[in-house]
Amino acid sequence: MTAAAYPPAGRREIGRQWKQLYHGVMTTQVIVLNGGSSSGKSGIARCLQAVLPDPWLAIGVDTLIEAMPASLRATDSGIEFASSGTVSVGPQFNALQVAWMQGIAAMVRAGARVIVDDVFLGAAGSQQRWQKVLAGLEVLWVGVRCDSAVAAGREIARGDRVQGMAVSQAEMVHQGVVYDLEVDTTHTESLACARTIAAQLG
């Protein structure tokens, strides 16, 4: 069950209960969720916003893609979604993504706490780019895994993704990436994953 399944009053109650349990001083400034398409990252991000004692912004790479002009969403210099489900990115996309990442880091340095919902298409290389822009900040790196068959079923149910993305990304985005914590949404609900992540915050 995702956060969307809980009415606003229910989410507020979840947050109130967590605040009663949480007595530490939170030093973590950024939570980076990395996982393949339809792995459950967005649901976890919404649940984290409900259970964490302070307000957190949730920012996903999908927002970056939607903000780009249509001309960059179907060209080899921007981002291309092949019918097989593979995704390729070009130099213009990379340049805009770096600016987007730096913007997120600037928001954190200005005092915002941010949950980043990303897909590391470059695997370890993507993490290294994030590490560079987030240098000096307290970051919790979280791998979000899901069995490829389960993710593929979610992909079909969503109806807003190119079929095949979930399977092609399920393992590839994690190669060489170093995490503080991993969660698996194959059989675990978003809320339970969010609570596991929240318990690891410094």
Backbone as CSV, one residue per row, in Angstrom:
resi,resn,N_x,N_y,N_z,CA_x,CA_y,CA_z,C_x,C_y,C_z
1,MET,0.842,-1.187,0.000,0.000,0.000,0.000,0.876,1.236,0.000
2,THR,0.593,2.194,-0.848,1.373,3.414,-0.925,0.726,4.499,-0.098
3,ALA,1.440,5.634,0.033,0.921,6.744,0.814,-0.377,7.267,0.227
4,ALA,-0.538,7.144,-1.097,-1.737,7.649,-1.742,-2.983,6.923,-1.243
5,ALA,-2.791,5.698,-0.701,-3.927,4.922,-0.209,-4.421,5.430,1.134
6,TYR,-3.622,6.247,1.797,-4.014,6.796,3.088,-4.621,8.183,2.897
7,PRO,-5.791,8.467,3.447,-6.353,9.812,3.371,-5.460,10.779,4.136
8,PRO,-5.555,12.108,3.835,-4.695,13.089,4.509,-4.697,12.963,6.023
9,ALA,-5.875,12.734,6.624,-5.942,12.614,8.079,-5.135,11.420,8.562
10,GLY,-5.179,10.317,7.788,-4.420,9.128,8.151,-2.931,9.369,8.072
11,ARG,-2.499,10.123,7.042,-1.075,10.418,6.912,-0.608,11.310,8.055
12,ARG,-1.454,12.248,8.468,-1.080,13.103,9.600,-0.936,12.295,10.876
13,GLU,-1.799,11.299,11.058,-1.730,10.458,12.256,-0.464,9.621,12.236
14,ILE,-0.094,9.107,11.058,1.150,8.348,10.931,2.329,9.215,11.324
15,GLY,2.327,10.469,10.818,3.406,11.388,11.152,3.440,11.699,12.638
16,ARG,2.273,11.879,13.252,2.213,12.192,14.683,2.785,11.045,15.494
17,GLN,2.428,9.812,15.136,2.922,8.645,15.861,4.437,8.539,15.734
18,TRP,4.973,8.826,14.523,6.418,8.730,14.343,7.134,9.785,15.176
19,LYS,6.587,10.998,15.209,7.214,12.063,15.985,7.295,11.698,17.462
20,GLN,6.300,10.968,17.952,6.318,10.542,19.346,7.442,9.544,19.594
21,LEU,7.774,8.755,18.568,8.809,7.739,18.715,10.206,8.304,18.486
22,TYR,10.296,9.377,17.679,11.602,9.911,17.297,12.024,10.999,18.281
23,HIS,13.144,10.777,18.950,13.592,11.725,19.962,14.972,12.309,19.651
24,GLY,15.608,11.873,18.574,16.952,12.345,18.270,16.959,13.649,17.491
25,VAL,18.167,14.188,17.295,18.340,15.371,16.471,18.751,14.891,15.079
26,MET,17.939,15.189,14.089,18.190,14.666,12.748,19.251,15.493,12.042
27,THR,20.320,14.830,11.590,21.385,15.529,10.877,21.347,15.251,9.378
28,THR,20.672,14.182,8.956,20.592,13.858,7.534,19.861,14.973,6.788
29,GLN,20.450,15.410,5.686,19.870,16.500,4.899,19.267,16.040,3.581
30,VAL,19.779,14.933,3.056,19.327,14.427,1.765,19.151,12.911,1.852
31,ILE,18.055,12.428,1.321,17.842,10.987,1.147,17.788,10.749,-0.352
32,VAL,18.706,9.950,-0.873,18.708,9.630,-2.299,18.173,8.221,-2.474
33,LEU,17.047,8.109,-3.175,16.445,6.814,-3.493,16.806,6.466,-4.933
34,ASN,17.492,5.366,-5.132,17.826,4.914,-6.476,17.213,3.553,-6.731
35,GLY,16.516,3.439,-7.848,15.929,2.160,-8.223,15.391,2.246,-9.635
36,GLY,15.116,1.096,-10.211,14.593,1.064,-11.568,13.172,1.583,-11.653
37,SER,12.708,1.738,-12.857,11.340,2.185,-13.101,10.351,1.229,-12.438
38,SER,9.341,1.778,-11.791,8.273,1.017,-11.136,8.749,0.177,-9.959
39,SER,9.894,0.548,-9.386,10.394,-0.186,-8.220,9.730,0.266,-6.921
40,GLY,9.042,1.409,-6.946,8.331,1.861,-5.756,8.929,3.074,-5.077
41,LYS,9.854,3.754,-5.733,10.532,4.897,-5.120,9.569,6.033,-4.767
42,SER,8.677,6.361,-5.673,7.766,7.496,-5.444,6.843,7.236,-4.265
43,GLY,6.355,6.012,-4.147,5.506,5.663,-3.010,6.260,5.765,-1.699
44,ILE,7.507,5.319,-1.691,8.334,5.419,-0.488,8.574,6.882,-0.137
45,ALA,8.848,7.713,-1.149,9.087,9.142,-0.901,7.871,9.789,-0.247
46,ARG,6.674,9.472,-0.738,5.460,10.055,-0.151,5.268,9.578,1.284
47,CYS,5.566,8.309,1.530,5.436,7.786,2.896,6.472,8.411,3.817
48,LEU,7.680,8.640,3.318,8.692,9.302,4.134,8.221,10.698,4.533
49,GLN,7.608,11.408,3.601,7.092,12.739,3.926,6.043,12.668,5.030
50,ALA,5.315,11.562,5.078,4.267,11.403,6.091,4.831,11.049,7.462
51,VAL,5.910,10.258,7.493,6.374,9.754,8.784,7.498,10.582,9.408
52,LEU,8.225,11.354,8.605,9.346,12.109,9.161,8.850,13.319,9.956
53,PRO,9.549,13.658,11.031,9.082,14.723,11.920,9.197,16.125,11.349
54,ASP,10.060,16.328,10.361,10.227,17.642,9.742,9.721,17.596,8.305
55,PRO,9.378,18.748,7.728,8.946,18.752,6.325,10.105,18.460,5.377
56,TRP,9.881,17.558,4.440,10.867,17.190,3.426,10.258,17.405,2.046
57,LEU,11.054,17.909,1.119,10.638,18.019,-0.272,10.972,16.709,-0.983
58,ALA,10.067,16.239,-1.830,10.325,15.050,-2.648,10.467,15.503,-4.096
59,ILE,11.619,15.221,-4.674,11.920,15.682,-6.023,12.367,14.493,-6.861
60,GLY,11.664,14.244,-7.976,11.966,13.087,-8.803,12.522,13.459,-10.164
61,VAL,13.289,12.554,-10.742,13.863,12.791,-12.060,12.770,12.914,-13.113
62,ASP,11.600,12.319,-12.861,10.486,12.452,-13.810,10.089,13.916,-13.974
63,THR,10.205,14.695,-12.891,9.871,16.122,-12.960,10.828,16.842,-13.892
64,LEU,12.104,16.480,-13.832,13.098,17.063,-14.736,12.737,16.756,-16.181
65,ILE,12.411,15.509,-16.461,12.087,15.101,-17.829,10.843,15.830,-18.334
66,GLU,9.825,15.934,-17.470,8.590,16.618,-17.863,8.820,18.104,-18.111
67,ALA,9.806,18.689,-17.421,10.093,20.113,-17.581,10.854,20.423,-18.868
68,MET,11.451,19.401,-19.474,12.210,19.616,-20.699,11.279,19.829,-21.887
69,PRO,11.735,20.565,-22.886,10.917,20.715,-24.091,10.714,19.373,-24.774
70,ALA,9.593,19.231,-25.450,9.272,17.967,-26.118,10.362,17.558,-27.092
71,SER,11.041,18.531,-27.682,12.084,18.229,-28.669,13.248,17.448,-28.061
72,LEU,13.429,17.550,-26.751,14.522,16.824,-26.097,14.090,15.458,-25.585
73,ARG,12.805,15.154,-25.726,12.322,13.861,-25.225,12.235,12.813,-26.328
74,ALA,12.790,13.117,-27.473,12.775,12.145,-28.570,13.952,12.382,-29.512
75,THR,15.107,12.647,-28.934,16.289,12.912,-29.746,17.524,12.355,-29.059
76,ASP,18.518,12.000,-29.847,19.715,11.407,-29.247,20.555,12.417,-28.483
77,SER,20.279,13.713,-28.619,20.984,14.697,-27.813,20.283,14.947,-26.480
78,GLY,19.025,14.496,-26.393,18.260,14.634,-25.159,18.089,13.286,-24.489
79,ILE,16.845,12.797,-24.446,16.583,11.486,-23.862,15.656,10.718,-24.793
80,GLU,15.974,9.462,-25.001,15.185,8.619,-25.901,14.715,7.369,-25.168
81,PHE,13.440,7.029,-25.384,12.855,5.831,-24.804,12.575,4.856,-25.947
82,ALA,13.396,3.830,-26.044,13.238,2.863,-27.128,12.043,1.959,-26.868
83,SER,11.494,1.397,-27.924,10.326,0.518,-27.793,10.640,-0.720,-26.972
84,SER,11.934,-1.055,-26.863,12.359,-2.210,-26.070,12.367,-1.911,-24.575
85,GLY,12.245,-0.613,-24.233,12.277,-0.227,-22.831,13.599,0.369,-22.388
86,THR,14.599,0.328,-23.237,15.887,0.925,-22.875,15.808,2.447,-23.005
87,VAL,16.612,3.124,-22.208,16.636,4.586,-22.192,18.062,5.041,-22.461
88,SER,18.216,5.996,-23.370,19.537,6.548,-23.653,19.478,8.063,-23.527
89,VAL,20.567,8.641,-23.051,20.605,10.088,-22.859,21.795,10.676,-23.603
90,GLY,21.619,11.934,-24.032,22.645,12.617,-24.792,23.218,13.809,-24.045
91,PRO,24.086,14.573,-24.699,24.790,15.674,-24.029,23.880,16.788,-23.517
92,GLN,22.816,17.116,-24.228,21.935,18.181,-23.756,21.184,17.754,-22.497
93,PHE,20.757,16.510,-22.476,20.106,15.999,-21.270,21.087,16.029,-20.107
94,ASN,22.300,15.546,-20.332,23.303,15.499,-19.268,23.580,16.885,-18.705
95,ALA,23.664,17.885,-19.571,23.949,19.244,-19.119,22.806,19.778,-18.256
96,LEU,21.567,19.536,-18.693,20.421,19.999,-17.914,20.306,19.232,-16.601
97,GLN,20.636,17.958,-16.628,20.554,17.169,-15.402,21.569,17.647,-14.372
98,VAL,22.778,18.006,-14.810,23.779,18.533,-13.882,23.279,19.824,-13.245
99,ALA,22.673,20.706,-14.044,22.134,21.958,-13.510,21.017,21.679,-12.508
100,TRP,20.168,20.694,-12.817,19.072,20.286,-11.925,19.628,19.768,-10.607
101,MET,20.650,18.927,-10.679,21.274,18.384,-9.479,21.891,19.487,-8.625
102,GLN,22.565,20.420,-9.270,23.173,21.526,-8.536,22.098,22.390,-7.882
103,GLY,20.951,22.525,-8.557,19.838,23.274,-7.985,19.301,22.613,-6.731
104,ILE,19.198,21.286,-6.753,18.747,20.555,-5.572,19.736,20.748,-4.426
105,ALA,21.029,20.632,-4.729,22.052,20.830,-3.696,21.966,22.234,-3.109
106,ALA,21.683,23.222,-3.949,21.568,24.601,-3.472,20.381,24.750,-2.524
107,MET,19.265,24.073,-2.834,18.103,24.127,-1.947,18.433,23.531,-0.583
108,VAL,19.185,22.430,-0.599,19.565,21.790,0.663,20.477,22.714,1.463
109,ARG,21.426,23.318,0.791,22.345,24.229,1.484,21.618,25.474,2.011
110,ALA,20.460,25.774,1.400,19.664,26.912,1.860,18.742,26.530,3.018
111,GLY,18.744,25.237,3.393,17.982,24.817,4.563,16.901,23.795,4.334
112,ALA,16.618,23.431,3.078,15.578,22.433,2.805,16.126,21.023,2.993
113,ARG,15.277,20.140,3.455,15.607,18.713,3.472,14.921,18.092,2.252
114,VAL,15.656,17.251,1.520,15.168,16.788,0.228,15.287,15.269,0.092
115,ILE,14.225,14.673,-0.433,14.234,13.259,-0.837,14.356,13.251,-2.355
116,VAL,15.430,12.662,-2.869,15.653,12.587,-4.308,15.209,11.211,-4.804
117,ASP,14.311,11.205,-5.772,13.804,9.982,-6.393,14.446,9.896,-7.773
118,ASP,15.465,9.049,-7.920,16.236,9.029,-9.161,16.393,7.616,-9.697
119,VAL,16.782,7.549,-10.959,17.120,6.292,-11.624,18.546,6.450,-12.135
120,PHE,19.477,5.712,-11.550,20.885,5.860,-11.919,21.159,5.110,-13.233
121,LEU,20.821,5.750,-14.348,21.048,5.104,-15.636,22.533,4.841,-15.867
122,GLY,23.375,5.682,-15.235,24.824,5.474,-15.334,25.374,4.668,-14.185
123,ALA,24.480,4.072,-13.376,24.862,3.237,-12.231,25.880,3.976,-11.341
124,ALA,27.064,3.390,-11.148,28.055,3.996,-10.251,28.459,5.391,-10.712
125,GLY,28.488,5.623,-12.022,28.830,6.937,-12.540,27.814,7.991,-12.122
126,SER,26.544,7.612,-12.094,25.495,8.536,-11.652,25.676,8.887,-10.184
127,GLN,25.999,7.875,-9.370,26.224,8.156,-7.951,27.403,9.099,-7.764
128,GLN,28.447,8.908,-8.537,29.615,9.776,-8.417,29.266,11.218,-8.746
129,ARG,28.386,11.446,-9.733,27.971,12.818,-10.057,27.193,13.432,-8.898
130,TRP,26.318,12.637,-8.277,25.575,13.127,-7.116,26.534,13.412,-5.957
131,GLN,27.478,12.528,-5.739,28.436,12.732,-4.642,29.193,14.035,-4.816
132,LYS,29.499,14.386,-6.055,30.233,15.626,-6.321,29.393,16.845,-5.960
133,VAL,28.120,16.872,-6.386,27.301,18.063,-6.134,26.814,18.126,-4.686
134,LEU,26.746,16.975,-4.015,26.272,16.949,-2.629,27.420,16.933,-1.618
135,ALA,28.618,17.179,-2.068,29.791,17.156,-1.186,29.597,18.091,0.005
136,GLY,29.902,17.555,1.202,29.781,18.338,2.420,28.421,18.243,3.085
137,LEU,27.453,17.617,2.415,26.113,17.451,2.978,25.961,16.046,3.558
138,GLU,25.046,15.910,4.514,24.768,14.604,5.120,23.733,13.872,4.268
139,VAL,24.171,12.800,3.612,23.327,12.090,2.645,23.123,10.642,3.086
140,LEU,21.896,10.159,2.962,21.602,8.744,3.158,21.305,8.152,1.786
141,TRP,22.134,7.189,1.380,21.988,6.552,0.073,21.167,5.283,0.226
142,VAL,20.051,5.208,-0.488,19.128,4.079,-0.340,18.884,3.413,-1.695
143,GLY,19.122,2.117,-1.751,18.800,1.338,-2.934,17.390,0.780,-2.808
144,VAL,16.567,1.001,-3.811,15.194,0.487,-3.819,15.120,-0.623,-4.864
145,ARG,15.006,-1.831,-4.383,14.969,-2.986,-5.270,13.558,-3.554,-5.381
146,CYS,13.323,-4.236,-6.481,12.051,-4.933,-6.681,12.281,-6.013,-7.726
147,ASP,11.710,-7.178,-7.507,11.810,-8.256,-8.487,11.332,-7.739,-9.844
148,SER,12.082,-8.029,-10.882,11.774,-7.476,-12.199,10.382,-7.860,-12.696
149,ALA,9.932,-9.072,-12.392,8.604,-9.494,-12.843,7.510,-8.694,-12.139
150,VAL,7.704,-8.436,-10.847,6.732,-7.639,-10.096,6.716,-6.208,-10.608
151,ALA,7.904,-5.642,-10.838,8.007,-4.273,-11.361,7.358,-4.185,-12.744
152,ALA,7.539,-5.212,-13.557,6.937,-5.215,-14.892,5.409,-5.222,-14.801
153,GLY,4.868,-5.945,-13.816,3.424,-5.947,-13.616,2.912,-4.573,-13.218
154,ARG,3.653,-3.892,-12.365,3.276,-2.526,-11.969,3.334,-1.592,-13.169
155,GLU,4.343,-1.791,-13.994,4.529,-0.968,-15.182,3.306,-1.055,-16.095
156,ILE,2.815,-2.258,-16.295,1.631,-2.449,-17.134,0.418,-1.798,-16.496
157,ALA,0.281,-1.965,-15.177,-0.866,-1.402,-14.468,-0.856,0.126,-14.516
158,ARG,0.319,0.728,-14.467,0.433,2.192,-14.503,-0.001,2.732,-15.854
159,GLY,0.453,2.081,-16.898,0.070,2.495,-18.240,0.733,3.762,-18.743
160,ASP,1.700,4.313,-17.998,2.356,5.553,-18.419,3.846,5.366,-18.642
161,ARG,4.268,4.126,-18.809,5.674,3.817,-19.039,5.813,2.927,-20.274
162,VAL,6.960,3.050,-20.958,7.263,2.148,-22.053,7.509,0.770,-21.469
163,GLN,6.783,-0.224,-21.943,6.950,-1.567,-21.400,8.359,-2.080,-21.695
164,GLY,8.965,-2.627,-20.672,10.329,-3.133,-20.776,11.309,-2.335,-19.945
165,MET,10.915,-1.100,-19.560,11.814,-0.284,-18.747,12.088,-0.931,-17.402
166,ALA,11.057,-1.447,-16.766,11.219,-2.024,-15.433,12.208,-3.180,-15.441
167,VAL,12.078,-4.049,-16.429,12.965,-5.211,-16.506,14.388,-4.786,-16.846
168,SER,14.530,-3.878,-17.798,15.872,-3.478,-18.233,16.640,-2.729,-17.148
169,GLN,15.913,-2.035,-16.253,16.574,-1.220,-15.241,16.703,-1.895,-13.883
170,ALA,15.978,-2.979,-13.656,15.885,-3.578,-12.314,17.236,-3.820,-11.656
171,GLU,18.188,-4.344,-12.373,19.510,-4.631,-11.808,20.564,-3.640,-12.285
172,MET,20.420,-3.164,-13.511,21.439,-2.306,-14.117,21.719,-1.048,-13.302
173,VAL,20.686,-0.424,-12.745,20.883,0.860,-12.046,21.637,0.705,-10.726
174,HIS,21.774,-0.522,-10.242,22.440,-0.757,-8.953,23.904,-1.174,-9.099
175,GLN,24.353,-1.416,-10.305,25.697,-1.962,-10.512,26.773,-0.988,-10.036
176,GLY,27.542,-1.425,-9.061,28.641,-0.625,-8.555,28.240,0.499,-7.618
177,VAL,26.951,0.624,-7.316,26.478,1.693,-6.444,26.619,1.251,-4.983
178,VAL,27.088,2.145,-4.135,27.295,1.852,-2.720,26.172,2.514,-1.917
179,TYR,25.501,1.725,-1.086,24.358,2.217,-0.319,24.625,2.166,1.184
180,ASP,23.905,3.020,1.884,23.851,2.919,3.338,22.789,1.909,3.756
181,LEU,21.810,1.726,2.880,20.646,0.898,3.200,19.977,0.469,1.906
182,GLU,19.437,-0.739,1.894,18.635,-1.199,0.758,17.290,-1.694,1.268
183,VAL,16.250,-1.420,0.489,14.915,-1.938,0.786,14.408,-2.641,-0.464
184,ASP,13.475,-3.548,-0.266,12.930,-4.321,-1.382,11.415,-4.258,-1.321
185,THR,10.808,-3.717,-2.360,9.357,-3.531,-2.376,8.602,-4.702,-2.997
186,THR,9.320,-5.775,-3.324,8.654,-6.916,-3.957,7.493,-7.415,-3.100
187,HIS,7.741,-7.562,-1.806,6.704,-8.042,-0.887,6.495,-7.113,0.305
188,THR,7.171,-5.972,0.315,7.087,-5.050,1.448,6.430,-3.750,1.013
189,GLU,5.460,-3.284,1.778,4.737,-2.072,1.429,5.620,-0.837,1.560
190,SER,5.235,0.201,0.844,5.994,1.452,0.846,6.147,2.017,2.248
191,LEU,5.088,1.950,3.044,5.127,2.519,4.383,6.148,1.799,5.253
192,ALA,6.202,0.481,5.167,7.179,-0.279,5.952,8.597,0.060,5.501
193,CYS,8.804,0.219,4.183,10.127,0.603,3.682,10.502,1.990,4.185
194,ALA,9.531,2.905,4.175,9.789,4.265,4.644,10.184,4.264,6.116
195,ARG,9.520,3.466,6.917,9.860,3.397,8.344,11.258,2.836,8.555
196,THR,11.644,1.861,7.736,12.997,1.308,7.829,14.024,2.383,7.499
197,ILE,13.753,3.165,6.468,14.666,4.240,6.075,14.718,5.299,7.170
198,ALA,13.559,5.697,7.682,13.494,6.741,8.717,14.296,6.341,9.955
199,ALA,14.278,5.058,10.264,14.999,4.586,11.457,16.512,4.694,11.287
200,GLN,16.986,4.856,10.042,18.427,4.942,9.778,18.935,6.384,9.722
201,LEU,18.032,7.336,9.804,18.455,8.730,9.690,19.282,9.167,10.883
202,GLY,20.364,9.895,10.602,21.190,10.417,11.665,20.721,11.789,12.096
